[in-house]
Amino acid sequence: MPTPPDIAITRRPTGEVTAEGGDELAATLLKRAGFVIETTPRSSWHRLPWDKGEARENQMASHAARMLAAVGYRVGLGPDLHIGLLATPSDPQGKRVHGHQILRLTDKLNGAETYETAADLADHVLDPHDGVLVRLSEFFEAAAEQAKASESDAGWDLSYDFAEAAATLTDVGEDLRVAAEQLRELHRPAKPSWQARVTDYFATVPSTKRAGASATPTTASTTTPPSAPKPKRTR
């Protein structure tokens, strides 16, 4: 299960870009990135001003995500907000661009609202001709050839490791060759209506005693025992 982010920056269906989570330092960085705070009696969050336009909002959200990631926060940035390089706590400069592309793909998969969308994203990894798995297998095959070119024992040993990795990825691709189509055929269970949820709630609530009801006697019997016979008088 993916680790949840410390701070989630997303664009809501209304178009508003919000940031939720974090602490005082995160709030300071968000403020420097142009976010303003919103509060209610029960919660608070940050949002971008409404007059910036979508392109500028994307730039500001991506800039905020890079600043937060640079100081160690786990940031969940909506895939529709990414601009430029993506940074993470382990790569604050965003140099591992190819790994970040997979990270963006994973973010999109996490946010997929339909199995059709999820399957389309899975195809980017599982496609037998141009998917990530087959390209990674080719990468390790090339790495094996590079290692063998050293003509040393260490190079040959390393080439075997790379070749084994390539074969493993090929096997994984074969095992999952129809997984995307199977994912596309899945169906999400329908959410019950609010009336059904209320009915289920009351069906599971323990019954309580009515106010003013008398307690049930705990004695085994309330019958009055027979009185003992009176002694007879003699003259």
N, C-alpha and C positions, 0 to 999 in steps of 0.2 A: 504494500500500500504506500503511495507516495506520501512524503512528509509534507504536511500542510504548510503554506508560507506564513512568515511572520506578518507580512503586509500584503494585501491583495489590492491591486490597482486595476479597475475594470471600467468599461463603459456600460452603463445601465441601458435597458430598453428605451428609456426616455431620452437617451443621448448624453446624459450627464456622466462625467468621468469622476469617479470617487476612489478614495484610498481608505481602507479600513484595517485596523490593527496597529501594532507597534507601541512604542513608549514615547517618553518625552524627547529623546534624541531623534527618533523617527519623525515626530511632529515638527521638530525644528528643521530637519532636512526637507520635509514636504513643504513647509512654509517658504523655504529658500527656493524651492522649485516652482513656486507660484500657486500652491494650493492654499485654500482658505478653509477654516474650520467651521463645521456646522454642529450644533448641539441641540439636544432635546432633554427633557427631564430624565430620560433613561439611557441615553447613549450619545456618542459623538463620533464624527468621522470628518474626513477632509474631502474637498471637491475642488475642481478647477473652476475658475470664473466662467460664466456662461457666454461671454462675448468674444471668445478667442477664435472660434472656428475649428472645424474638425482636424485640419492639418496641423495647426498650432497646438491643439490639445494633445495630439499624438506625440509631437516633439517634446512637450512638457512632461507628459507621462513617462516617456522613455528616459528622459533625462533624470527624473526623480528615481526611477527604478535603478539606473546605473549608480547614482549617488548612494542609495540605500544598500545596494549589493556590495559596493566598495568598502563599506564599514562592517559588513558581515551579516546583514539581514537576508533572510530567505524571502525573495520578492516574487509574487505571482502577478505577472503583467499580462493583461488580456492580449491574445494574439493579434487583435485588430488595432492594438496601440503600439506595436513594435516599430521603432524607427532606428535605422543604423544598427550598430553592433549591440549585441546582448551581453551583459556582464553578469557574473555570478560571484559569490563570495570567494570561490577558489580561482576565479579568473576575472578580477575586477577590470582589467583592461580590454576584455572581450577579444582575446587573441585566438581562442579555440573556436573559430567561426563555424567549422563543420559540425562540431559537437553541439554548438548552440542551435544550429539548424534543426537537429534532431530534437533538441529541447523544445523548440517552438512547435514542432510537429506533435510532441507529447502534450504540450499545453493545449493545442487545438483538440487533441483527442479527449483530454480531460473535460473540455468544455462542449463536446459534441452533444447535441440535444436529440439526435436521431441515430438509429443504427445505420441508416444509409450514409450519413456523414461520417460516422466512425469507420465504416467499411472503406469508404473512399480514402480516408487517411491511412488505414492499414495497408491499402494497396501500394502506397508510397514505399513501404518497407518490404512487402511480400511479393511484389510483382516479380515474376521469374526472369524477366529480361532486363529491367532497369530499376528494380527495387534496391533498397538499402542493403539487404542481406546479400544479394548476388554481387553487388559492387564491393562490399566488404570482403567477400570471399576472394574476389579478383585482387583486392588490395593485398591480402595476406599471401596470395600466390606470388605476387610481384615481390613482396618482402622476402619470401623464401628464396627467390632467385638472387636477390641482392645479397643475402647472407651467404649463399653458396659461392658467390663470386670471390669471396675472400680466400677460398681454397685452404681453409684451416679447419682443424677439428671443431673448434668453437663455432665457426661459421656453419659447418654441416649440422651440428647439433641444433643451432638456432633455426636453420632452414626447416628441419623436421618439425619443430614446434610451430613455425608459421604455417607449414603445409597441413599440419593436423588441425590448426584453427580454421583454415580455409575449408577443409573437409567437413568440419563440424557445422560451420555456417551453411554449407550446401545441404547437409542433412536436415538442419532446422528448416530451411526453405522448402525442402521436399515434404517434411512433416506438416507444414502449415500452408501448403499450396492452395487449399480451398478454404482456408480459415476466413478470409475476407468475405467470401460469398456466404459462408455460414453466419458470420456476424451480421451481414445485410438482411438475412432472413429472420433474425430475432425480432421479438416484439416486446415492448415495455408493458408491464401490467397497468391497466387503467387505474387512475387514482379514484378512490371512493369519494362520493359527494360529501358535502359538509353534514347533510342530514344523516348519512350512514355513519360518519365518524362520531357524531353526537350519540347516535343509538348505541354504537359499540362502546363508547365511553361509559354510558350509564349501565350498560350490561355488565361491565367489569367492576363497577364501584361497589364495595361491600355495603350490604344493607345495614342501616343504623336504627337504633331504637327511637321510637317517636317520643317527642318531648312530653313529659308528664306521665309516661307509661310506668306502671309499677313493676318492680323487679320480680322475677319468678322466684317463688320460695325455694330454698335450697335444702330444706329438711326432707327426709325420705317420706314421711307421712305426717299429716296434720290431724289424724283421728284421735279423739280423746280416749285414753285407756279406761277400761271399766274400773269402777271403784271397788275396793275390797269389801267383803261382807262384814256387817257389824256383829260383834260378839253378842251371844244371847245372855240375858240377865237371869239370875237364879235367886230365889227367895231363901 
